[in-house]
Amino acid sequence: MPPVHVRPYLQRREIQIHRERLAHLTGVKYDSQDIYVGRDHVGSYSWDNVGDGIAFISSVDIRADWQRKGVGRQVVTEILREMKSKGIETVELESKTKSVGFWHKMDFYETGDVTPYGNENDEEDPEQMLVGMRFDMEDFNG
């Protein structure tokens, strides 16, 4: 797969993103972006600068048929580049148990925080725990 470029959709790069600011019920503005490969919508992500040099990634969702092709890795690298340019020093997120391996490969480490994540019956599901993860920007060379 050729290198992925995260750029506005109108520039027609390999992976292109439309920027859109969303105001959540809390009044917090998240930077939510759609991810495209060519004209194919393959996912989205959002993150928030929570202040004091800390950012929180609330989601990185890549369509199942586009996973394991390097898209997620390249998108996260672009997110980290953008965060670094905005003075972010620490990045935090909560990962579903099944995605922890991906974040480890991106050099995130576990904080020790684990939160139950309910299933469709709103029961705790040990396979769907949320694991706190962190990344220190001083380790980023992207």
C-alpha positions as CSV (number, residue, x, y, z in Angstrom):
1,M,0.0,0.0,0.0
2,P,1.4,3.4,-0.9
3,P,2.0,6.0,1.9
4,V,-1.2,7.5,3.2
5,H,-1.6,11.3,3.2
6,V,-4.2,12.9,5.5
7,R,-5.3,16.0,3.6
8,P,-8.6,17.8,2.8
9,Y,-10.8,15.7,0.5
10,L,-10.8,18.3,-2.3
11,Q,-7.0,17.7,-2.8
12,R,-7.8,14.1,-3.7
13,R,-4.9,12.5,-1.8
14,E,-4.7,8.8,-0.9
15,I,-6.5,9.4,2.4
16,Q,-8.4,12.6,2.6
17,I,-10.2,14.1,5.5
18,H,-13.1,16.6,5.7
19,R,-12.8,18.8,8.8
20,E,-16.0,19.5,10.8
21,R,-16.3,21.0,14.2
22,L,-18.9,19.3,16.4
23,A,-20.3,20.7,19.7
24,H,-21.3,17.9,22.0
25,L,-23.9,18.2,24.7
26,T,-21.2,19.1,27.2
27,G,-20.3,22.1,25.1
28,V,-16.9,20.7,24.4
29,K,-15.8,21.0,20.8
30,Y,-14.3,17.9,19.3
31,D,-12.3,17.9,16.1
32,S,-14.2,15.2,14.2
33,Q,-12.9,14.2,10.7
34,D,-14.0,11.7,8.1
35,I,-11.3,9.6,6.5
36,Y,-11.4,8.7,2.8
37,V,-9.3,6.6,0.5
38,G,-10.0,8.0,-2.9
39,R,-13.7,8.6,-2.8
40,D,-14.4,5.7,-0.4
41,H,-15.3,6.7,3.1
42,V,-13.3,4.4,5.3
43,G,-13.7,5.8,8.8
44,S,-13.6,8.8,11.1
45,Y,-11.8,10.1,14.2
46,S,-12.2,12.7,16.8
47,W,-10.0,14.2,19.6
48,D,-10.1,17.2,22.0
49,N,-7.5,19.5,23.5
50,V,-8.5,19.3,27.1
51,G,-6.0,21.9,28.3
52,D,-2.7,21.9,30.1
53,G,-0.9,20.2,27.2
54,I,-3.2,17.2,27.3
55,A,-5.3,15.9,24.4
56,F,-7.9,13.1,24.5
57,I,-8.6,10.9,21.5
58,S,-12.2,10.0,21.7
59,S,-12.4,7.7,18.7
60,V,-10.5,6.3,15.7
61,D,-12.9,4.1,13.7
62,I,-11.7,2.4,10.6
63,R,-14.2,0.3,8.5
64,A,-13.6,-3.4,9.0
65,D,-12.7,-4.0,5.4
66,W,-10.0,-1.3,5.6
67,Q,-8.4,-2.6,8.8
68,R,-5.0,-4.3,8.9
69,K,-3.9,-2.3,5.8
70,G,-1.9,0.4,7.5
71,V,-4.7,3.1,7.4
72,G,-5.2,3.3,11.1
73,R,-1.4,3.6,11.8
74,Q,-1.1,6.4,9.2
75,V,-4.1,8.3,10.5
76,V,-2.9,8.1,14.1
77,T,0.5,9.4,13.0
78,E,-1.2,12.4,11.3
79,I,-3.3,13.0,14.4
80,L,-0.1,13.0,16.5
81,R,1.7,15.4,14.1
82,E,-1.3,17.8,14.3
83,M,-1.3,17.6,18.1
84,K,2.4,18.2,18.4
85,S,2.1,21.3,16.2
86,K,-0.6,22.6,18.6
87,G,1.7,22.1,21.6
88,I,0.2,18.9,23.0
89,E,2.5,17.1,25.4
90,T,0.5,14.1,26.4
91,V,-2.2,12.1,24.6
92,E,-4.8,10.0,26.5
93,L,-7.5,7.6,25.4
94,E,-9.7,4.7,26.5
95,S,-9.3,1.6,24.3
96,K,-11.6,-1.4,24.0
97,T,-9.7,-4.5,25.1
98,K,-9.6,-5.9,21.6
99,S,-7.8,-2.7,20.3
100,V,-5.1,-2.4,23.0
101,G,-2.5,-4.2,20.8
102,F,-2.9,-1.6,18.1
103,W,-2.3,1.2,20.5
104,H,0.8,-0.6,21.9
105,K,2.2,-0.8,18.4
106,M,1.7,3.0,18.2
107,D,3.8,3.3,21.4
108,F,0.9,4.1,23.8
109,Y,1.2,2.5,27.2
110,E,-1.5,1.4,29.7
111,T,-2.2,3.8,32.6
112,G,-3.7,1.1,34.8
113,D,-7.2,2.6,34.6
114,V,-9.8,0.0,33.5
115,T,-13.5,0.8,33.1
116,P,-16.3,-1.7,32.5
117,Y,-18.0,-1.3,29.1
118,G,-21.5,-2.6,28.9
119,N,-22.8,-5.0,26.2
120,E,-26.2,-4.7,24.4
121,N,-27.9,-5.8,27.6
122,D,-26.0,-3.1,29.6
123,E,-24.2,-5.9,31.4
124,E,-20.4,-5.8,32.1
125,D,-18.6,-7.7,29.5
126,P,-14.9,-8.6,30.3
127,E,-14.1,-8.7,26.6
128,Q,-15.2,-5.1,26.3
129,M,-13.3,-3.3,29.1
130,L,-12.0,0.2,28.4
131,V,-8.3,0.4,29.1
132,G,-6.8,3.8,29.9
133,M,-3.8,4.5,27.6
134,R,-1.3,7.3,27.3
135,F,1.4,8.6,24.9
136,D,4.1,11.1,25.7
137,M,4.8,13.5,22.8
138,E,8.5,13.6,23.6
139,D,8.6,10.1,22.3
140,F,7.1,11.1,18.9
141,N,9.4,11.3,15.9
142,G,6.7,11.4,13.1
